Amino acid sequence: MKWLAVSEESRRDLGGHTRFGGVCIQERALISLSFGGAIGLMFLMLGCALPIYNKYWPLFVLFFYILSPIPYCIARRLVDDTDAMSNACKELAIFLTTGIVVSAFGLPIVFARAHLIEWGACALVLTGNTVIFATILGFFLVFGSNDDFSWQQW
């Protein structure tokens, strides 16, 4: 059971960040999120570049990946988060973000029904969409608080 024992040297608190084994917890989260983003983009590229599909129409969902966090980031900049009540600006941002995400899932289906892409490519793109949007959500859950490292610093 020597491998279960964690020494005090390998677990220490540095500036509010908990370190475990020399790697910060937020660094592990960032590495995991980048891995998730790479896997999602791999599914998107497979849906485009495999020789049996060979159509690049699904790459238009990249615009949705870029646009999806923008309304929420703008709302977080404009809204004071001290009140516990919901406000119209944040609700509008969530509504617009939901519309962008639903559009990203709908576009490959429309392409497949219009016979611009194959249904197998549509399935790969939808899988990539799920992974990418889960990665974006994970980023805001991990780094969205007002800690030392925050999206608001960027």
Secondary structure, DSSP 8 states (H G I E B T S, - for coil): -GGG---TTTEEEETTEEEETTEEHHHHHHHHHHHHHHHHHHHHHHHHHSTTT---GGGGHHHHHHHTTHHHHHHHHHS-TTSSS--HHHHHHHHHHHHHHHHHHHHHHHHHHTTSS-HHHHHHHHHHHHHHHHHHHHHHHHH-SSSSS-GGG-
